[in-house]
Amino acid sequence: MISSNVNTLTEIFYAQTTGALRDKTYLLYKPERGKPYMSMTYDAFGKRAIETAMSLHALGLRRGDRIAILSESRPEWMMTDFAALLLGAITVPMFPTLTPKQVEYILINSGARMVVVSNDLQFRKVMKSLPECPDLKEIFVCARSEAIPREGGTANIHMFEEIALQASSAEIDVRIEADKAKADDVVTLIYTSGTTGTPKGVMLTHRNLTSNIRGALAMLPEITPDDVFLSFLPLSHSFERIASYFKFYTCASVAYAESLDTVAENMLEVQPTIMTGVPRFYERIHSRIMKGRDKMTPTKQRLFDWAHEIGKANGSKYEGLHVSLRAKVLYPLADRLVLKKIRERTGGRVRFLVSGAAPLSKEVGRAFAGFGIQIIEGYGMTEASPVISVNPFTKVKWGTVGQAIPNVRVKIAQDGEILALGPNVMKGYYNLPDDTREAIDSEGWLHTGDIGEIDSEGYISITDRKKHLFISSGGKNIAPAHIEASLLESKFLEQVMLIGDKRQFNTAILVPNFENVREYFTAKNVAMPAEDKDLLLEKSVRELIEKELE
């Protein structure tokens, strides 16, 4: 059992890789697409990570150096992460979807000495940046390819599996080096997306991350070594990154999905008990289920709707509400006829799902609860390591992001901005003291940039981003996100953008979900034009959208 006072990730690493559960499966992964899953125990992973640390040290990685990771989720990602932690180096994760120019900016700004890439595509991005990156000395490639040269000019190129050959020449005791870690040492530099300006490197420490692990886990149902996670979000995402530490802390097993396209198939293979995802993922699952319902015969549709209503009535228990005797009595029948079959598509063992990174609609949350699967929604940001609040499992308030986790305080500023205070608040932005002072005030409160409210029970509602607010010509402050989210509850709308700054009234630009619109009219035997642009001119389509707006 890990001590509740643990303040460094290196302590967690040794507790699990050398402890009583070291022979338990940690990772499930596919070395090649389409192949069966392979497994790796905590003990085996620990030895590989230590070996990687020794090799990186032999090649020049030292305490405080930066090592970047440009890769999809795979065992080498976590090996690199923990190897760097053991040496006191700093990992710089990068999204594999970044462009060469974005990669170049992060490599230069962070002063990365080494980089681990997953394949040819990511390797080529780094090679384009190499002439502008004088600090970069070593490149490691995970997937073997004859197309990758052995010489990179100013940097040495290695296959990741070959760095183990350097371990024998490493003059270092990794355990002694790991024990030098201090709670306030920076362990990772995560760059913001840069959608509102130049990307900024968020410096997170051991204390930031370990405190966030404890705080967030206190709000979730118990996670045990028997749990199996299916991971499909990139580890470069701060939400998935902290989730990876949750899994390690609880000694759970983690299976990496092959890709976004294979998640449904991988769920059946792995039979996960917990998954973390973003609202868009759950919306797509819900949409797929409802499309299946729409294709049923009228009799089966009525059965589906009846079972789902009974399921939602029982699901109200997650909101702390009373469940009628009728709903309790009929639930086993509804479950056997309909609901259980839906859950079987996820592998049949899911205990709960976790949603973050964006608002989850009430409709989707209640729909999943009706299927017998609870979604726990949280809120946070990279600068908060990242979790700030979580909706309680047995008393969720749909439409809110829950209550602040135990070791974090939240308040609303006079202008409506959400502020957070706690040990999870970042150390600052890398080499940007002015930006840091703007984000964290003199009392330590993190200014999230989100506008929101807190009710009498401490539930936080986010109404918009501070920068998104606009003022009508009549002087009214308008938060567009809530209106846009409400409209997007319609299955016939794909995108919505509200316009109203300095205007007398609001206007919305709407992008229909053409696939759902077509299916709606096909079911009614109404012929529609083949081209989307022509579909928009149809009177019946415009009337359908107007009805949805009303």
N, C-alpha and C positions, 0 to 999 in steps of 0.2 A: 504494500500500500504506500503510495507516495505521500510524503508529509504535506500538510496543508500550508506549511510555511515556506515551501520551495519557492525560490526567487530567480532561478536561472533555468533555461531550457537544457543546459548540459546536465543538470541534476536529474531532470526528467528522463533524458536519454539513457543515462547509466542505470537508473532505477528500473527501466523497462527492459533494456537489452541484457542486463546481468541478473535480474530479479527472478522471483519464483515462476513468472509467466514467460520467461525468455524463449521457451520452446513453442509458444503459441504462434499461430499464423498472423503475420502483420500485413504483408502485401499480397494481393492477387493481381496478376498482370499478364498481358499477352505479348510475348516477344515479337510476334508477327500477327498482322490482322488475319482473322479467320481461324487462328490456331486456338487450341484449348488454353484455359487459364493455367498459369503456373503460380506456385506459392513460395513465399519467403518468410521465415520465422523472424521474430524480434532478435533472437540471438544471431542469426545469419546476417540480418540487415545491419546490426550493430558492428559486427566484424568487418563488413564491407565498408561501412562509413568510416571506421577507424583506419582501415587500410587506405581509403581515399584521402583521409586527412594527412596521413604520413606521406603519401605520394605528393600531394599538393604542397606540403611543407618542403619536401625535397626539391620541388620545382620553384620554390621561392615565395610561396604564400605565407604571409606573416600577420600577426595580430594588427587589426586595423585596416589591412588591405581589403580592397573590394573585389569580389568575384561575381560576375554576372551570369544569369541563367536565362537562356533563350530557348525554351523547349515546351512541348506539350507535357502533360502529367505523365510521369514514368518513374520507375525506381531510382534512376540516376539523378532525377531532380531532388528527391529527398536525401539521397546519399550526399550530394553536393552541399545541400543546405546544412545537414548535421555535421559534415566534415568541416565546413567553415565555422560553425558554432564552436566545435571542439578546439579549433585553432585560435579563436578570437577574431576571425576575419568577418567581413560584412557581406552578406549576399545582396545582390541587386537583381530581383526578378523582372523579366520583361515578357509582355504578352507575345505569343508566337505570331499574332496577327499584325504586329507593328511593321511599318514600312522601313526600308533601309535607312532613310533619313532620320526617322524616330529612334531607331536603334543606335545610329551614330551619335545623336544628341545625348542619349543616356550614357553610352560608353564614355564619351568625352566628359560630360558633366560629373559623373561619379568617379572618374579616374580609375576605372576598372583595370586591374592587372591581369585578370584571367577571365575567360568566358566559356561556358559549357553550352553547346548547341545540340539540338536533337537530330538534325538531318541536313541533307544537301541544301534545301531551301533556306534554312536559317543560317547555315554556313556561308552561303553566298551573300546574305545581308551583311554579315560581319566583315567579309572580305572587301566589300564595297566601302566599308567605313574605315578599314585598317590604316590607310594613309593618313587619316586625320586623328588617329588614336595612338599617340606615342607611348602612352602608359601600358597599352595592351601587349603582353608578352607571351601568353599561352592560350591556345584555342583547343578545346576538347570536343570531339564529335561522338555522339552516342550511337548512331546507326551507321554501320559500316558501309562504305561506298567506294568503288574504284575511282569515282569522279573527283574525290577529294585529294588534293595534292599533299605532299609531305612537307613542303616548304611554303611559308607564307610571307617571306620577306622579313618584316620586322617582328613577326611572331612565330613561335614554334607551333606545329599542328600535331595533335595526338588523337588516336581513337580512345574513347573514355576507358574501355576495358584494359587498355595497355598501360594506363597510369599506375596500375598495381605493381608494375615492374620497378617503379621508382621507390616503392615502400621500403625495400631492403636497404636502400642507401640513406634513408631518413634518420637523422640523429636526433630523435625527439621521443619523449615519453608523452603520448597524447593525453593520458589521464592527468598527469601533472599540469599540462598546458590547459586542459579543460577546467581544472580546479581553480585556475587564476581568474575565471569569469566573475565579474561583479554585476550586481543587479542593474546598475545604471549604464552598463556598456551597451553601445549600439550594436544590434545584431543584424539588422536589415535596413535597406534603403529602398522604399517602395515609391515609385514615381506616380504622381497623379496623372490623370488622363490628358490634361492640358486642353480640355474642351473650352475653358474660359480664359486661356492664356498659356504661357510656357509651362511645361510639366515641372513640378517641384518634387524633390526627393524627400519623402517623409522618413525621418529617423525614428525607428522604434527600438526600444531596449528590451533586455530580458525582463525587467520589472513590468514594463508595459504589457508584454505578451502573457507572462505567467499570471498576472493579476486578472487579465481579461479572460483567460481560460477558467480560472476559479469563479469569477463573477458570472460568466455566461452559463457555465455548467450548473450553477446553483439554481438557475431558472428553468433548466430543461429536465425532462424525466430522466431518471438514472440511466446512464450509459455504462454498459458492462463489457467485459471481455468476450461475451457471447454475441455481441452486436457485430453486424457486418454492414459497412458503408459502401455504397456505390458512388464513386467520385467521377464527375464529368466536367465540372468547372475547372478552368486552368488554375494551377497552383500559384500563378503570378497574381491572381485576384486576391485581394486582402481577405475577403470573406472565406474563400476556400483555404487560404493559407492558415488562418486561425483555426478553421475546422480541422485541418490536418494535425494540428497540435492537440485539439480536443481528442482526436482518435488515438494519438500516441499516449496521451495522459491517461486515458481510460483503458489502454491495452486492447482496443477493439481492432477488428480486421478491416482493411481497406482494399476495395477492388477498383481498378481504374477502367473506366469505359474506353472502348477502342476509339470512339469518336462520338460526336453529337448524333450522328445518323444511326448509330448502333445501340443507343441507350436502351430502347425498348427490348431489343434482343438480349443485351447484357443483363437487364433486370431479370429475365427468365433464367439466365445461366447462373447468376450470382445469388438470387433470391435475397436481396438486401433487407435489413431491418430498419435502416435509417438512410435518408438521402438529404443532401443539401442542394438547393437550387435557387434560381431566380424566378420571379413571378411569370415571366414569359414562358418558361418551360412548363409550369403548371397550367397556364392558360392553354397551351397547345394540347396538353393531355386532355384537359376538360373539353376543348373544342372537338378533339378526335372522338371522345366518348359520345358527345351529343350528336355528332354527325352520324355515328353508328346508330344512335337512337332514331334519327330522322329517316333512316333507310329501312327501319323495321315496318312490319305490317301494323295497321291501326290497333289490332288487338295486343300485339307485343309492346307497342308504344304506351298503351294505357297501363300495362303491367309494369313497364319500366318506370313510368311517372309515379305510379302508386308506391312502388318499392322505394323510390328515391325520396318521396315525401315522408314515408315512414322513417327512412334513414336520417333525413334532415331533422325530423322531430326528435329522434334519439341523439343526434349530433348536437342538439342544443345543450346537452349536459356539459359540453366543453365550454359553454358560455356561462356555466353555473346556474342554468335555468332549470325549471321543473320539467320533467319528462312525463307525459300523460301515461296512465295505465294502459290505454289502448295501444300507444306506440310501443311500449315495452312488450306487450303480449304479441303484437304482430311482427316485431322486428325479426325474430328467428326465421319466420316464413319469408319475409322480404329479403333477408340476407341469403337464404338458401336459393331462392329463385333468381335473384338479380345481383345483389350487391357483392356477394362473394366472388362471382365470376369477373366482376370489374377489378377487384383487388388482386385476383390471380394474374392479371396482366402485368402487375408490378412484381411478380414472383411469389405473391401470397403471404409474405412474412413482414411487410412494412409495419413498424410500430408507430412511427411518425415521420413527417417531413419537415425540413427547416427551410424557410424562405427569407431572403434578404436582398439587399442592393437596390431595391425599388419597391414601391407600394404594391401590395397584393389586394385585388378587388374583393369586396365582401362576397360577391356572387360566387367566385371561385373557391374562396375559403369555406363557405357554407356547403357548396356542392361536394367538395372532398370530404368534409365531415359527414355528409349524407351517404357517402360511399363507404364510410367506416375508416377513413384515413384522416388524421388530424394534421393540419399544417400549422407549424409554429412560426410566426412572423417576428423577425427582429429588425432592429434599426441600428445603423452605425455609419462610420466613415473611416477611411484609412488612418486619418489623424487620431482616431480613438482606438486603434489597435484590433479590430474596428468596432466591437459591439458596445452599444450604449444602452439599449433597452431590448426586452424580450416580452412577448405576450405569454402570460402564464398558461400552462397546458390545460388546466381545469377551469380557468376563468378568463377565456379570451374575450376581447372586445374587438370584433371585426371593424375595420376602418381605422383602428389605432395601431401603433407599433409597440404597444404594451407599456410596461413599467421599467424604470431604470434598474439595471442589474445592481446587486447589493452594494458593491464597492464604488458605485458611480452616483454622483448627484447631478440632477438636471433642473434647470430653471428657465423661465422665459424672460428675455430682456424687454425693456420698455418698447422697443420697436417690433416686438414679436419674435425675435430670433431665438432659437433654441441654443442654450449654453450647457456645456457638460464639464464636470470637474471630477478628477479621479486619477488613480495611479496608471490608468490606461492612456492618458493624454500624451501624445508624442513628445519626444525631446525637442523637436523643432524641424524646420525645413533645412536641408543640407546647404550650407554656405549662403543662406538667405535670412540673415538676422532681422531685417525689416519686415519681411513677410511673416516671420515667426511671431514678432511682436503684434502684428495685426491679427493673427489667428488666435493667439493666447494672450489674454490680458494680464495685468500686473498681479492679479489674485489667482492666476492659474486656470481661469475658465476658458475652455475651448469654444470659439465662436463657429458654430457648425455651418452657418450660411443658410440654414433651413428655417422657415417660418412655421410656427406651430402653437399648440395649446396643450395644457395639462389639466385634466379634470380632477375632481375632488378625490378620486381613488388613485391618482398618480399615473393614469394612462395618458400617453403622449399621442397627439394627433399632428401629423405634418400636413400643412395646407399648401406650402409652395417653397420654392427656393427664393431667398431674399433678392437675388438678382433678376428673378423672373417677374416680380411684381410690376404692375403698370397702373397708371392713373388715368381714368376717363376724363373727357373734357368737362364733366360735371364735378370733378375733384374726388371721385370715389376710388379708393385703393382696391384693385382687383387681383386676386391670386388665380391665375389660369389653370394651374395643375389639377385642382379639384374638379373643375368643370370638364377639363379634357378627360380625366380619368372616369368621370361619370358617363360621358358619351362613349368611351371605349368599352363600356360594359356591353354595348350592342355587338352582336356577332357579325353584323353587316358593316362595321367600321374597322378599318385597319390602322389608320393614323388620324390624329386630330391636332390642329394648332389654332389656338385662340388669338385673335387680334383685337385690340381695343384701346391701345395707348393713345391718349389725347383725342379719342373719338367719342361720339355721343352714345354709341351702343357697341356691343360685342359682335364680332363676326368670326366664324370658324371656317377654316379650310379643312375639308374632309376628304380622306382617301378611303373609298369603300374596300371591303374585303370581297374582291370580285368572285373568288371561288365560292364563298358562302351565298352571295347574291345569286349566282348562277344556279347553285343547288336548290335554292328556295324556289325559283321559278320553274326549274326542271321538274320538281316534285309536283308543281301545279300544272304541268304540261303546257307551259307558256314558252314559246320559242323566243330565243334571245340572240342578238348579233354576236358574231365570233370575236370581234375586236372590243377590247375594254373601252376604248374611246367612244365607240358607238353605243356601248351599253349605257354610258352616262347620259346619252341623249334620250333614252327611253322614258316615257312619261311614267310608266308603272314602277320603274326603278327609282325615279326621283320621289314618287309618292311614298314608296317603301321607306326611303331614308328620312323623309319628312315626318313620317309616322314615328320612326325611331326617335327623332329629335323631340317630338312632342311628349 
